[in-house]
Amino acid sequence: MIGTKVLEEQNGRTTYTDKNSDDFAITYKGPLEDLSSLQSLEYSFSHSAGGVSTLEDYDRPPVEATFESIGGIKDGMKISRNEVIHVHVMWDDAEESFELRRASK
């Protein structure tokens, strides 16, 4: 998660904007050849501030094993340190769901 805080002057008043960008990537850990028959891939993540969903259709095999989704939320909504991020991945006729949590120190 990347955040930017911006102070601007508008009509003689100072305004504050907080923009955050959620960049999410999933990497297939097996050989790329395993994905040669992949026809569609849908992956999403969600948390209390929102989420992002991406659908990709393939008429040729993917050339990379990493799939990225770049989205954004704005106006101060952020992912907190202890937030659980819910991930859902569907490819062709299979699907998997899991949760991401920050590792404890």
SULBELZI-V880299 format. One record per backbone hydrogen bond with DSSP energy under -1.0 kcal/mol. CO is the residue of the C=O (numbers start at 1). NH is the residue of the N-H. E is the energy in kcal/mol with one decimal. If there is no record, write none. Layout:
co = [CO;CO]
nh = [NH;NH]
e = [E;E]
//
This chain:
co = [2;4;6;8;10;13;15;17;18;18;19;20;21;22;24;26;31;32;33;35;39;40;41;42;43;44;45;46;47;50;52;54;56;65;67;69;73;80;85;86;87;88;89;90;91;94;96;98;100]
nh = [21;19;17;15;13;10;8;6;75;76;4;73;2;71;69;67;34;35;36;38;58;92;56;90;54;88;52;86;50;47;45;43;41;28;26;24;20;83;100;46;98;44;96;42;94;91;89;87;85]
e = [-2.9;-2.8;-2.6;-3.7;-1.7;-3.4;-2.3;-3.1;-1.6;-1.6;-3.0;-1.7;-2.0;-2.7;-3.3;-3.3;-2.0;-1.8;-1.8;-1.7;-3.2;-1.6;-3.1;-3.4;-2.7;-2.2;-1.9;-2.5;-1.6;-2.8;-2.2;-2.2;-2.8;-3.1;-2.7;-2.9;-2.3;-1.5;-2.8;-2.0;-2.2;-2.3;-2.7;-3.2;-3.0;-2.1;-3.1;-3.1;-2.3]
//
